[in-house]
Amino acid sequence: MQDFLPAYSTTLTPPASLSPSPASAALQIAFGPPDSPALKCGLPVLAGPAVEHLFATATPAGRAGAIALFRQGPWLLGGASVPASGGLEPAVRQLYTDLLRATAGLHLARIWNYVPAINQLGPDGLENYRLFSRGRSLAFEAHFGPGFKPLLPSASAVGAESDHFTVVFAATSARALHVENPLQVSAYDYPAEYGPRAPSFARATVVGGAQPSAVFISGTAAIRGHATVAPGELAPQLECTLGNLRQVSQACGLGPDLGRDGPLPRHFKVYVRRAEDHADVARFLRQKLLTAADTVTYLQADICRAALVVEIEVTLLKG
């Protein structure tokens, strides 16, 4: 797969630092040691590590269609990047069909999606995010049947500066519990005003029971119920997003502070729609959320709703 390239070396900045990554840096995701091939995601890095290595001891495990597979202990991992020039929705549906076949018999724990021009209209006048959501939902229904909602894992979908649709996933043989936020309508139950098919994901997934080995908190933004809070306004959206993260943290059994000072290292990806907001976002998170032990990457990316200006995801996982 041509979009898996050797990961270039990079100096990792201190986790909560404002030190920028090189101007040309874009997010890459690698499975295995630092010299492993990496998948390009099409997101400019504003600060923090440009190459993500959540599963540092993974080894190649073949392919499933377009998807390159890797294994690490109980984990099956994979990723692919495919052209969307023939239509975003069919590309999404085919890639998800490959993903679901590869993970049959396992529990999906986390899916990352990087969607080209996510807020732009497709050729039929439907926003690309809604085309993506329909393709994903139809693939889940075709694989699991109409009762697929309880099986949906944590996920995120942000805009990529690319003409390719990219997906990365983690599935496991261990127990996986999918978690919702009591302050939000479950995404898969959103009303029809958000598109012909509701987004197909849980707010978080906890792997391993009472003493979890991993917690994946989905991309989280300023949504209460199903409505966007303070459209386009950074400060109130940051406060609302943090409130949602704390609620999900409680629901995952981590307490209100996302497992701060707990046994699992914390990894954050912070998506900022407007690059000029980066400094304010980083300052807020240093004051309210982050510790010196955290790994955090700030990325410039469009978000699933045009009125949202920031989104935060959290992964708690031992390397």
C-alpha positions in Angstrom: 0.0 0.0 0.0 1.7 3.2 -1.2 0.6 5.3 1.7 2.6 3.2 4.2 6.1 4.9 4.1 9.1 4.7 6.4 8.4 6.9 9.4 10.8 9.8 9.4 12.7 10.4 12.6 11.4 13.2 14.8 12.3 14.8 18.1 9.3 14.5 20.5 8.5 17.7 22.2 7.6 17.9 25.9 3.9 16.8 26.2 2.3 20.0 27.2 4.8 22.3 25.4 3.9 24.9 22.8 7.0 24.1 20.8 5.9 23.6 17.2 6.6 20.6 15.1 8.4 21.4 11.8 6.3 23.4 9.4 6.2 20.4 7.0 5.2 17.9 9.7 2.0 15.9 9.2 0.5 13.2 11.4 1.7 9.6 10.7 0.6 6.5 12.6 3.0 3.6 12.9 2.6 0.1 14.4 5.8 -1.4 15.8 9.2 0.2 16.6 10.1 3.8 15.5 11.6 2.7 12.2 8.4 0.9 11.2 6.4 2.0 8.1 3.9 4.7 8.9 0.5 5.6 7.6 0.1 9.2 6.4 -3.1 10.8 7.7 -3.2 14.3 6.0 -3.3 16.4 9.2 -0.8 19.2 9.8 0.9 18.9 13.2 0.9 22.2 15.2 2.9 20.8 18.2 3.9 17.5 19.7 4.9 14.2 18.2 4.3 13.9 14.5 4.5 10.1 14.5 2.1 8.1 16.8 3.3 4.8 18.2 0.6 3.5 20.5 1.4 -0.1 19.8 5.2 -0.1 19.8 5.8 -3.9 19.7 3.3 -4.8 17.0 4.4 -7.0 14.1 3.0 -7.4 10.6 0.2 -10.0 10.2 -0.8 -9.9 6.5 -3.5 -8.0 4.8 -7.3 -7.8 4.5 -8.2 -6.2 1.2 -6.5 -2.8 1.3 -5.8 -3.0 5.0 -2.3 -3.8 6.4 -2.7 -5.9 9.6 -0.5 -6.1 12.7 -0.6 -8.1 15.9 0.5 -7.3 19.5 -0.6 -9.7 22.2 -4.4 -9.7 22.2 -4.6 -6.9 19.7 -5.3 -7.0 16.0 -4.4 -3.6 14.5 -4.7 -2.2 11.0 -4.8 0.7 8.7 -5.3 1.7 5.1 -5.5 4.8 3.0 -7.6 4.6 -0.3 -8.4 7.1 -3.0 -11.8 8.8 -2.6 -11.8 9.9 -6.3 -14.4 7.2 -7.2 -16.8 8.4 -4.5 -16.2 8.8 -0.8 -19.2 6.7 0.3 -18.3 3.5 -1.7 -14.7 3.9 -0.6 -15.8 4.0 3.1 -18.2 1.1 2.7 -15.6 -1.1 1.0 -12.8 -0.3 3.5 -15.2 -0.9 6.4 -16.2 -4.2 4.9 -12.6 -5.3 4.8 -12.1 -4.1 8.4 -15.1 -6.0 9.7 -14.2 -9.2 7.9 -10.6 -8.9 9.3 -11.9 -8.4 12.9 -14.6 -11.1 12.9 -14.6 -12.9 16.3 -12.8 -10.0 18.0 -14.1 -6.9 19.8 -13.6 -3.6 18.0 -12.2 -1.1 20.5 -11.2 2.0 18.5 -11.4 3.3 15.0 -9.8 6.5 13.7 -11.1 8.1 10.5 -9.5 10.8 8.4 -12.0 12.1 5.9 -11.1 14.3 2.9 -12.8 17.7 2.9 -15.1 16.6 5.7 -17.4 19.7 5.7 -17.6 20.1 1.9 -20.5 19.0 -0.2 -20.2 15.9 -2.3 -21.4 15.6 -5.9 -25.0 14.9 -4.8 -25.1 17.9 -2.5 -24.6 15.8 0.7 -21.8 16.9 3.1 -18.8 14.5 3.0 -19.2 13.7 6.7 -22.7 12.6 6.1 -21.6 10.5 3.1 -18.9 8.9 5.3 -21.5 8.3 8.1 -23.9 6.6 5.7 -21.2 4.4 4.2 -19.9 3.4 7.6 -23.4 2.7 9.0 -24.4 0.6 6.0 -21.2 -1.5 6.3 -21.9 -2.2 10.0 -25.5 -3.1 9.3 -24.5 -5.4 6.5 -22.0 -7.2 8.7 -23.8 -7.4 12.1 -27.4 -7.0 11.1 -29.9 -4.3 12.2 -29.0 -4.7 15.8 -25.5 -3.4 15.4 -25.6 -0.4 17.7 -24.5 -2.1 20.9 -21.4 -3.4 19.1 -20.1 0.0 18.0 -16.7 1.0 19.4 -15.2 4.4 20.2 -14.2 6.4 17.2 -13.3 9.8 15.7 -13.7 11.3 12.3 -11.9 14.6 11.4 -11.1 16.3 8.1 -7.9 15.5 6.2 -5.9 17.6 3.8 -5.8 14.7 1.4 -7.7 13.1 -1.5 -7.6 9.7 0.3 -9.8 8.3 3.0 -7.8 6.8 5.8 -8.9 4.4 8.6 -6.9 2.9 11.5 -8.4 0.4 14.0 -7.6 -1.6 17.1 -9.5 -4.8 17.9 -9.0 -7.2 20.8 -9.8 -10.7 22.1 -10.2 -9.2 25.6 -13.5 -8.0 27.0 -14.6 -4.6 25.7 -17.3 -2.4 27.2 -18.7 0.5 25.1 -19.7 3.5 27.2 -22.0 6.5 26.6 -22.1 10.1 28.0 -25.3 10.8 30.0 -25.1 14.5 28.9 -25.3 13.6 25.2 -27.6 11.7 23.0 -25.8 8.6 21.8 -24.4 9.5 18.3 -26.0 6.4 16.7 -29.4 7.8 17.9 -29.1 11.3 16.5 -32.2 12.5 14.7 -32.4 12.7 10.9 -31.5 16.4 10.8 -27.9 15.2 11.1 -28.0 13.1 8.0 -29.6 10.1 6.4 -27.6 7.8 8.7 -26.5 8.6 12.2 -22.8 8.5 13.1 -21.8 4.9 14.2 -19.7 5.1 17.3 -19.7 4.9 21.1 -18.4 7.7 23.3 -15.7 5.4 24.8 -14.6 1.8 25.0 -13.0 0.2 28.1 -10.9 -2.9 27.5 -10.2 -5.5 30.2 -12.9 -5.1 32.9 -12.5 -3.6 36.4 -8.7 -3.2 36.0 -8.6 -2.0 32.3 -5.7 -2.5 30.1 -6.9 0.3 27.8 -9.5 3.0 27.6 -10.3 4.8 24.4 -12.3 8.0 24.6 -13.7 9.1 21.3 -13.3 12.5 19.7 -15.2 14.7 22.1 -16.5 18.2 21.3 -19.0 20.8 22.5 -22.3 18.9 22.0 -25.0 18.6 24.7 -28.0 16.4 23.9 -27.4 16.4 20.2 -27.0 20.2 19.8 -23.8 22.2 19.2 -22.9 24.5 22.0 -21.8 28.1 21.3 -21.2 27.7 17.5 -17.8 29.0 16.5 -16.8 30.2 20.0 -13.6 28.7 21.4 -13.8 29.5 25.1 -17.3 28.0 25.8 -16.7 25.1 23.5 -13.5 24.3 25.5 -15.4 24.3 28.8 -18.2 22.2 27.4 -15.7 19.7 25.9 -13.9 19.4 29.1 -17.2 18.8 30.9 -18.1 16.0 28.5 -14.7 14.4 28.9 -15.1 14.4 32.7 -18.6 12.8 32.3 -17.2 10.1 30.0 -14.3 9.6 32.4 -16.7 8.9 35.2 -18.7 6.5 33.1 -15.5 4.6 32.2 -14.7 4.2 35.9 -11.7 6.5 35.8 -13.1 9.2 38.1 -13.6 12.7 36.9 -10.0 13.4 35.8 -9.4 10.9 33.0 -7.2 8.6 35.0 -4.8 11.3 36.1 -1.9 9.8 38.1 -3.3 6.3 37.3 -1.4 3.3 36.0 -2.2 3.8 32.3 -0.2 6.4 30.3 -2.4 9.1 28.7 -2.2 10.1 25.1 -4.1 13.0 23.7 -4.9 14.2 20.2 -6.3 17.8 20.1 -7.9 18.8 16.8 -8.1 22.6 16.3 -10.0 24.0 13.3 -8.3 27.4 13.3 -4.5 27.3 13.7 -4.5 30.6 15.4 -6.5 29.1 18.4 -3.7 26.6 19.1 -2.0 28.7 21.8 -5.2 29.4 23.7 -6.3 25.8 23.5 -2.9 24.6 24.8 -2.9 27.1 27.6 -6.4 26.1 28.7 -5.5 22.4 28.7 -2.3 22.9 30.6 -4.3 24.7 33.3 -7.3 22.3 33.4 -6.3 18.9 32.2 -2.7 17.9 31.2 0.2 16.8 33.3 3.9 16.7 32.4 3.6 12.9 32.0 1.0 13.1 29.2 1.7 12.8 25.5 -0.2 15.3 23.5 -0.3 16.2 19.8 -2.0 19.3 18.5 -3.4 19.1 15.0 -5.1 21.4 12.6 -8.2 19.7 11.3 -11.8 20.4 10.3 -14.3 18.7 12.6 -17.4 16.8 11.8 -19.7 19.9 12.3 -18.7 23.1 10.7 -19.7 25.0 13.9 -17.2 23.1 16.1 -13.8 24.6 16.5 -12.0 22.0 18.8 -12.2 18.3 19.5 -10.2 16.2 22.0 -9.6 12.4 22.1 -7.9 10.4 24.8 -6.2 7.0 24.8 -5.1 5.4 28.0 -2.8 2.5 27.1 0.4 0.8 28.2 2.9 0.7 25.5 
